[in-house]
Structure formats: C-alpha cells, structure tokens
Amino acid sequence: MLGGTLAGWAQYAVAVAITLVLTPFVLERIGPGAYGVWLLLSQALGYSGLLDLGIHPALVRSIAEARIKGDKEELRRVLGTGLRLYAVAGFVCLLAGIGFSVAIQRWFDLGGLSVETARQTAIIATLSAAVALPATAISGALKGLQRFDLSAALGLLANVLRAGGTVAALGAGAGLPGLAMATLVSNLVMLVAGAFVLQRLTGVGFELFQEGSFRVVKRLASIGVFSILGTAGWQLAYGSDTLLIAGNLTAVDAAHFGLAANMMVMVSALVGAFTGNLLPLASTYEASGSDERATANYLLGTRITLLLALPPLVLFFVEGPLLLSVWLGPDAGRPAGDILRLLAIAYLPSLANAAGLPVALGIGSHRSVAVLMLSEGLLKVLLSLLWMPRFAVFGVALATLTSSLIHHGFLWPRMLCRRLQIRPLTLWTDALLVPLAAATAVTAALLLLEHSFPGRHTGTRLVTAALVSLVGFGPVVVSLVRRWVPTAKQQP
C-alpha cells in the first residue's frame, strides 16, 4: 500500500504542478468562453467511460485473483479478453463522438467559438478518448498485478507529454484543436509504452489481442453489468456539471464552475492515489478468506483518506476566493473561488467515503455499489435542473452537497457496515471522529483569525493557514502513524 501510494503521489504531484502552471496559460490564450467549451467536451467524452462496460474493476479483480492463485494461463486469457473488449469499445466511442460533433451547436452554448472549430476539436478529442480505452485495460492489468509504480509512471509520462504538447500547440496558435491533438499524442504514446511494459512483465504484448475466452467475457460481464450502472451514476453525479451548466446557462458559467471543480479534482486525485490500492488488496483478502483484514483495511483507509482530504478542503473553504484570485487573477478567480467554498463542503462526504468504493468492489458488493451510485447520480441531476434557474451555478453545487450527504454520509456507511459486520459506532470512533474534530477546530481557528485580523497580506494569510493546519492535524497524523506502523510490521 505504501509503495503504491507513493508512486501515485509522484504522478499526482506532477499533474498538479502542470495544472497550476498551464491553466492560467491556457485561459489567457483561448479565453473563458473557449475554455468552457473545452471543459464541456472533456465532460462529454467522460461518458466514454460507460463503454468500459464495467470491465476495469472486474479486470483488476480477476487479475488479482489469478495472480494470487498463480494461474498464468488464466491471467493471459483475462488480459487478452479485456484488451479485445476495450478495442471494440474504442471503435464505438469514435462513432458516437462523430455524431456528437455534428449536433454540438444545437445543444450547448459555444461561447463565441465557431462551429467548425468546435466540431474539429470534438472529433480529435473523440479519437483520443477511443485510444485511451485500450490503454485503460493495460492500466487495470498493472493494478491487478499490484504494479502501481509502473501504472503511475505511465500516467506521469502521459501528463508530461500532454503538457509539452499543449504549450507547443497554443504557442503556435493552434487553439482548441491543438489542445485535443496534444491529448491524442500523449494517449497514443501511453498505449504503446504500456504494451511494452506489460510484455516485460508477462511475456506477451499486443499479441494478447489474439487471446480471448467467452467464459472470461461472461465472468467479467457478471461483475461488469453492475459496474457500468455504477459508472453511469458516478458520471451523472460528478462528470456532468459542465454539460448541465453549458446546456442551461453559459459557457463562461461553465468555465467558472470548472475552474473550481478542478481544485476538487486535485484533492480527489491525492486521495485516489491511496484508495486505488484498496481494491486489489480487498480482492486478495476476499479470495484468501481474510475478512478481518478487509474490515481493518476499510477502517484504516477511511481514516487516512480523511486526513489526506481535510486540510485542503479546510483551506478551500476559508481562503478559496483568495487562492484562485492569486492563481488565475481576480476576474476569473473571484467567481470561481466563491463556488469553490461551497464545493469544499459538498465534496466532503464523498471524499470521506473514498475508501468505501474500492473496498466494496474488492469484496464483490457490485450490486449495492451500482444501486447507490446510480441513485446518487439521478438525484444530483434532478436537483441541479430544479435549482439552477433560481441559484445559477450554485444550484449545481447545492445539488452535489445534498445528494452526497444522503448517499455517502448515510447510505454507503450503512451498507458497508452491514457487509463487513461493523457497528456504525465503531466506524465513527475508529475512523471518522478524530479527523473531523480536528478539521472543525482548524476551520474555527482560521475563521476567528480572519474575523479578528481582516485585510492581512496574502502571504501572511496563507502561511497562517498552513501553520494552524499543522497544529490541528499534526497530532492526529502522528497518532495514526504510531498506531499503523506496529500493525503493519505484524502482517506476514
């Protein structure tokens, strides 16, 4: 877990650095309207994840089981079947994206961008998404083999290539089509490099496309049918905001919301670098009958997740407008920062439950996962459509908060406590109470300082926030390490 987490954090650090540097650069050169369209296309193509058909978590789980059993032939069959399914999904994605590009101007505000440019960008971005699907199979294979370091290295390579391509494209005046082309090139390189890495690990590369088994397809589908419903729910809940805003408000509103949401994506990536280790680990424990370890993993994972997520969430809530104004300038930073403050609260329940999803998938609770995620997504969209006419972009954030509280604050913990035979009180005392108490104390201290000493220099405010967070969260982190290290040493 530690090795996989550190590898994921290395990839995360590079991605965050690239985002912090490139976002103002991109925004300055294409403008907020075109940037809103770029976010719109990115979210629309996020629905290509539905063509995954739930294969990715099923692939990780099946490869982890084959690995622990030492069945190399089954490993080859699972890998080959997964790659072939993803190749078909990529072709379907390309056809769907071409259809979307034809009708894009009828459904969404293009923020002054020409229809021809929007269509050209959509087609290139669709091709990029189609290429990314087989690359996702390779990433899933590496995770199932518990080589998170190699998966992170491939992601890091793609991020660096995408950043370099973005700078080159915008420097040459290529605009949005250039941005899409940079993404396409990075995904192609990631696919080829991933096939090479997988060949070194397993002895086979793209010839795995010749492997396949209808039995494996049925087994993946038995898990995947629920996973695809869960993916659809997640996409509705967290991957449709820009689509909803651009379809009902303006591209500039979509840009402001997207800039705030990007900050939450950074926090989610920080947490995801850790929680991604829990799915194959939970599958391994499930296959070996180690129910107690699966339970301990969930409790420990939840506490670590909170300690990773809470400090940046507190900072966003207290100093969100200031942070984004320093980063993007006051014109874009102020409105985006006001949205960020509300999103910091809205995302807290889902980030607190971030360990729950991979653990639930790892122990085979796919049906419950699908029902909960689809329910959350449908409620989020319904509330967004109801509240946007009155509250504009803040209606979407309020819808996120409401659906997240209901599902991640109540229904998810209830389901997992029953499945793992944990008392809800144990979840609170062992995982939730101490980090949330520390976050409450830090937030209150920062708000008190802000009220007592208004008008402080920007640097002073940020340094003060860092010091107060260190004082508030430091003892909690130390106690966790002191508790975790002896337990980890006892593991055979």
PyMOL commands that set and color helices and strands:
alter all, ss='L'
color gray80, all
select helices_A, chain A and resi 2-52+55-69+72-107+115-144+148-171+175-202+206-210+214-238+241-248+251-275+278-288+291-328+330-346+348-352+356-362+366-391+393-420+424-452+458-490
alter helices_A, ss='H'
color red, helices_A
deselect
rebuild
show_as cartoon
